[in-house]
Amino acid sequence: MLLNERETPEGLLVSVADADTLGETYENGKTSLTVDASFYDGEEATGEEVVASLSRASVANLVGTESVGVAIEHGFVDEANVLEFEGTRHAQYLRL
């Protein structure tokens, strides 16, 4: 998984993507998702590192079966709120 953290005025923004999704575009009807390297590329991370980052995040964007699966497994994302795009998954997390 690729992990990227950015400090913003609103808090920590985290992006996590499965490495094989980087640069790809996925379709779901009229909606498309492009996994742009300028946003999603980051350091390779373990599941534990992703969980630690998500626990500090104000907002997170996740793409890929493994990345979204880690967020679901650790209670950051409810599986019912996950979007499917041509064989990959996308989820967003917002801490209020």
Backbone hydrogen bonds, N-H to C=O, Kabsch-Sander energy under -0.5 kcal/mol:
donor,donor_aa,acceptor,acceptor_aa,energy
2,L,17,A,-3.3
3,L,1,M,-0.5
3,L,43,E,-2.9
4,N,15,S,-2.5
6,R,13,L,-2.4
8,T,11,G,-1.8
11,G,8,T,-1.5
13,L,6,R,-3.2
14,V,12,L,-0.5
14,V,59,V,-2.6
15,S,4,N,-2.6
16,V,61,N,-2.4
17,A,2,L,-1.9
18,D,63,V,-1.9
21,T,18,D,-2.1
22,L,18,D,-0.6
22,L,19,A,-1.0
23,G,35,V,-3.2
24,E,21,T,-2.3
26,Y,33,L,-3.0
28,N,31,T,-2.7
31,T,28,N,-1.9
33,L,26,Y,-2.8
35,V,24,E,-3.0
35,V,33,L,-0.5
36,D,34,T,-1.6
39,F,36,D,-1.5
40,Y,36,D,-3.0
41,D,37,A,-1.7
43,E,3,L,-2.0
45,A,1,M,-2.7
50,V,46,T,-2.2
51,V,47,G,-2.4
52,A,48,E,-2.3
53,S,49,E,-2.1
54,L,50,V,-2.9
55,S,51,V,-2.0
56,R,52,A,-0.6
56,R,53,S,-1.2
57,A,53,S,-0.9
58,S,12,L,-2.7
59,V,12,L,-1.9
60,A,93,Y,-2.7
61,N,14,V,-2.2
62,L,91,A,-3.0
63,V,16,V,-2.2
64,G,89,R,-3.0
68,V,64,G,-2.5
69,G,65,T,-1.9
70,V,66,E,-2.2
71,A,67,S,-1.7
72,I,68,V,-2.3
73,E,69,G,-2.9
74,H,70,V,-1.7
75,G,72,I,-1.9
76,F,71,A,-2.4
77,V,71,A,-1.4
81,N,78,D,-2.5
82,V,79,E,-1.5
83,L,90,H,-2.7
85,F,88,T,-2.8
86,E,27,E,-0.8
88,T,85,F,-2.4
90,H,83,L,-2.2
91,A,62,L,-2.2
93,Y,60,A,-2.8
95,R,58,S,-2.9
96,L,94,L,-0.6
